Amino acid sequence: MTINPDVTRNTLREWAGDGWVPLAIVFTDIVGSTAMGVRLNNLAGLLEAQGDLTAARPLLERALAICEQALGPDHPHTNRVRQNLASLVEQTR
């Protein structure tokens, strides 16, 4: 996963308050674009790197749904998001 080190979890919270994860999911439902899937995947990677696996999981699940719908189940990016989600689930076992 690509993670921008200049964007921290605290910075994201400043942008959208304490409800930033649900806000991201709401915007995804409105936009539903491949670009939003990529952004959610990247945000989940940031959260995972910071150890917040609980917050990362719904973002990856939504990113996967977007990519499957927009790109198809066999697209390389869809597969990458699926692998990221599988890795995160494995870490929580």
N, C-alpha and C positions, 0 to 999 in steps of 0.2 A: 504494500500500500504506500502511496505517496503522501508524505506528511510535510506540511509547511511549518518549519520550526518557529516562524514569526507569529503564527496564530496559536494562541494558547486557549485553554478551556476558560480561563477567566476573561479573556478578551471576548470570546463568544458569548459569555453570560452578560457582559456589558452591552453587547449589541442587542440582545433580546430578553434580558432579564432572566429570572430563574426558570422560565418556561421555554428555553431555547430549543430543547429537543422536540417537544410537541409542536412548537412553531415550525421547525424544519419539516416535520411530517405533514403538517397542514399545507405548507407551500408545495410540497411534493405532490399532494393530492390535486392541488390546483394546476400546477404546471405539468406534472407527469412526463417530463422529458428525459431523454437520455442524459443530458447535461446534469439534471438534478440527481439522477442515479449516481453519476460520477461524484458529485459533490457530497452526497450522503455517504458513499463508500469512503471518501477521503476523510470526512468528519469522523466516521466510525473508527478509522485507523488512528486518528489523533486520540480519540477516547481510549482505544485499546492500548496505545502506547503509554497513556497515563494511568492505566490500570482500572479504568472504569468500564468493565466488560458489560455490566448490566445496562448502561446507557448506550453502548455501542451496538448491542444486538438488534434492537428494533430498527435502527438506522440501516443496518446491513440487510435485514429482512425486507425493508421497503425498497432499498436499492436493488435487490435481487428481483423483486416483483416488477419494478420499472424496467429493468434491463430485459427481463424475459418478455415483457409485453412489447417493448420498443425494438429490441434487437433479435429476439428469438432465443430459445433455450440453449442453442449450440454456439452462439457467438462467443468469441474469445473474451470480450469484456464481461459478458454474463457469467462465463465460467470462472473468471477471476473473482468476481463478487461472490459466487457460490463457494469457491475455495476459501475466501476470507471468512465467510460465515461459518463454514465447517471448522476452520481452525479456531475461531472464537468459541464455538460450542465445545470443541475438544478441551480448550483451556479451562472451561467452567466445570468439567467433570471431576 
